[in-house]
Amino acid sequence: RFEMFVGTDLGGVWAYIAGRNSELILTVNELEKLDQQINIYPNPSNTGLFNIDLKEINQELNCQVYDNLGQLLMENDKIFGSAQLDLSGMSKGIYSVVFKSFGQFVSIRKIVIQ
């Protein structure tokens, strides 16, 4: 895998990340766009059930849930469009939901079970 980050004259950053066959995976601008299109609701939740809305994203994302100690609790490799995240068996508290695309970090969201 090849990664190159280049600063621009206007203070921005361009990213070129290539896989095994030198295909372009995602630029920084594409990652920012994906981040803005992820919606988790209701948050906070009384039941531990959360809806994930990715309807504007035309690709599968990987979703990982971590507790406040950083331990991986759950992983879903293929979320496309919308999904339900069932943490009903978990204790009340704050959890981190990490989204990745092509192995790249896309977004992190904090969710709360009351």
Helices and strands as residue ranges (DSSP letters): E 2-7, E 13-18, H 28-36, E 39-41, E 49-54, E 61-66, E 72-79, E 81-86, E 93-101, E 104-113
